[in-house]
Amino acid sequence: MHDDHFLVIEAAQSWADGYDYNNWLPWNNSGKPSGHSWFYVGLHFFLLKALNFIGLDDPQGKMVVVRFLHAIYSMGVIVFGYRIARRLGSEKDAIRVAWLLALMWFIPSSSVRNLVEWVCVVPLLLSSLYLIKAEQEGNRQRHFILSGVFAGIAMSIRFQSLFFLAGTGLYLLYRGKIKGGLLLATGFVMAFFITQGADLIFYHRPFVEVTEYIQYNLLNATTYFDRPWYQYLLTVGGMLIPPVSIFLIIGYCKAWKKALVIILPSLVFFLFHSWFPNKQERFILPFIPFFIIAGTIGWGMIREGKLMSKAELFSWRFFWVLNTAGLLVLSTTYSKRSMTEAMYYLYQQPDFNNFIMEVSHRDSPQWPPQFYSGKWNQAFCIYKEYPTERFITYIRQHPSEYPHYILFFQEDHVWNRIAKFKKVTGAELTFVHKATPSWFDALLHWLNPRNKNEPVYIFKIAEK
Amino acid sequence: MHYLQFCAMNAIKRFYNEHPLRTILALGLFFRLIAVVFPKDSECMTIIFW
């Protein structure tokens, strides 16, 4: 099982290197679509290809470039969030929105990742901004079309953005703007068709990936998680730090008339995700900026002309203290450190040819990010279903494929596992490196054991 | 030292009063650049509670 925390860069880099690591290409998967949008991954393919071309081979160096570009791109969230708030509310509201979108504890950290749920926010905000412009500047056709174009781009990045568009459609219907809606739909279809053009190239049919994605999610609605409907209410209430999050919830309700143009699309999105059983924290991220904008405008309406009470002043101070602490922690953390560092250690070894992942105590291994090893060859994995005996049978028939390194994951009986490997294979092992998890990985593991906290012991193999 | 601090704070306040959005953008960029320096797991936000 691959770790989908590295899905985008692994697929893109493997294509840039002439491989197809995840078997997404039709000739590697019997012509069945994988259910992934190729737009965002495709952009990474071109970027990583360009980095290869200029000679930047170091995986960590490449990721600094990827994160940097995402950081610059994500500044759009602040600018467009501010502009929307300025058009729907006061300057004071807009400045408060900008503060929150710039420095909310999880936003800078989310902004530099290949997190499609956050990357789609910029075109979603632009789509709303153009719709507001269309309404405020005499229903100009160009603005409706541009609103649709950005909605199409957002959906190409994250298919669930469709629910924002559904909310926008409801809004335009409510306002009786049928012509505007048709123009917006035209822009949307054009943009989505073009950005999903890879489907035509590879499958000679349009929209096959989105169709496969919908089918997969309907069939697997409860495969990963099955959470109650109120889960995201708690997530949003907790992530935005109470009692300020309560102010924003009240404000979001209060602003329903004034900011309906952003409330209806975001609400449809929120309701869909609350209804859909598979709930993960990141899925709700596109809702957050819209919630902050509408919530701040509504809270501004409630507070208009009044002095801030002591309790409210204390609430905001409490928020900024806690938020700053979270911001400093999350922005400076190195997550999944041991897996990344283990692979990067291999990348730095001149004799690295291939490796064995040893998790013989586990039923289902979670594959480390091979992107950081710089090689795409099929590594060996020793786990319950594929014990050392099977590995040694295979390798005796193919001795040229013997890897130079073996990686033991997790502390569980690690010295027994090492001894067993030596006994069965007869190989000499020399300990060369221990890749340790970061303190943040340890903290997350403590908060929720689902998060792996596994040191990786790397040994060099000398065959007898 | 205190005088310098006082001057720096006044300059920042004045700049903020004149250009609030630019100040916020600069701060936002600053923290994003900090996040750029520290490697992250790439795609998913690590599951914190569930």
Chai-1 contact restraints between the chains, C-beta under 6 A:
chainA,res_idxA,chainB,res_idxB,connection_type,confidence,min_distance_angstrom,max_distance_angstrom,comment,restraint_id
A,H5,B,D41,contact,1.0,0.0,6.0,A-B,restraint_1
A,H5,B,S42,contact,1.0,0.0,6.0,A-B,restraint_2
A,H5,B,E43,contact,1.0,0.0,6.0,A-B,restraint_3
A,H5,B,C44,contact,1.0,0.0,6.0,A-B,restraint_4
A,F6,B,S42,contact,1.0,0.0,6.0,A-B,restraint_5
A,L7,B,E43,contact,1.0,0.0,6.0,A-B,restraint_6
A,V8,B,E43,contact,1.0,0.0,6.0,A-B,restraint_7
A,I9,B,S42,contact,1.0,0.0,6.0,A-B,restraint_8
A,R67,B,V36,contact,1.0,0.0,6.0,A-B,restraint_9
A,F68,B,V36,contact,1.0,0.0,6.0,A-B,restraint_10
A,A71,B,R32,contact,1.0,0.0,6.0,A-B,restraint_11
A,A71,B,V36,contact,1.0,0.0,6.0,A-B,restraint_12
A,I78,B,G28,contact,1.0,0.0,6.0,A-B,restraint_13
A,I95,B,P20,contact,1.0,0.0,6.0,A-B,restraint_14
A,A98,B,L21,contact,1.0,0.0,6.0,A-B,restraint_15
A,A98,B,I24,contact,1.0,0.0,6.0,A-B,restraint_16
A,W99,B,I24,contact,1.0,0.0,6.0,A-B,restraint_17
A,A102,B,I24,contact,1.0,0.0,6.0,A-B,restraint_18
A,A102,B,L27,contact,1.0,0.0,6.0,A-B,restraint_19
A,A102,B,G28,contact,1.0,0.0,6.0,A-B,restraint_20
A,P108,B,F31,contact,1.0,0.0,6.0,A-B,restraint_21
A,P108,B,R32,contact,1.0,0.0,6.0,A-B,restraint_22
A,P108,B,A35,contact,1.0,0.0,6.0,A-B,restraint_23
A,S109,B,A35,contact,1.0,0.0,6.0,A-B,restraint_24
A,S110,B,M45,contact,1.0,0.0,6.0,A-B,restraint_25
A,S111,B,R32,contact,1.0,0.0,6.0,A-B,restraint_26
A,V112,B,A35,contact,1.0,0.0,6.0,A-B,restraint_27
A,V112,B,V36,contact,1.0,0.0,6.0,A-B,restraint_28
A,R113,B,K40,contact,1.0,0.0,6.0,A-B,restraint_29
A,N114,B,S42,contact,1.0,0.0,6.0,A-B,restraint_30
A,N114,B,E43,contact,1.0,0.0,6.0,A-B,restraint_31
A,R282,B,M45,contact,1.0,0.0,6.0,A-B,restraint_32
A,S331,B,F31,contact,1.0,0.0,6.0,A-B,restraint_33
A,S331,B,I34,contact,1.0,0.0,6.0,A-B,restraint_34
A,S331,B,A35,contact,1.0,0.0,6.0,A-B,restraint_35
A,T332,B,F38,contact,1.0,0.0,6.0,A-B,restraint_36
A,Y334,B,F38,contact,1.0,0.0,6.0,A-B,restraint_37
A,Y334,B,P39,contact,1.0,0.0,6.0,A-B,restraint_38
A,S335,B,K40,contact,1.0,0.0,6.0,A-B,restraint_39
A,S335,B,D41,contact,1.0,0.0,6.0,A-B,restraint_40
A,S335,B,T46,contact,1.0,0.0,6.0,A-B,restraint_41
A,K336,B,D41,contact,1.0,0.0,6.0,A-B,restraint_42
A,L444,B,T46,contact,1.0,0.0,6.0,A-B,restraint_43
A,N448,B,F49,contact,1.0,0.0,6.0,A-B,restraint_44
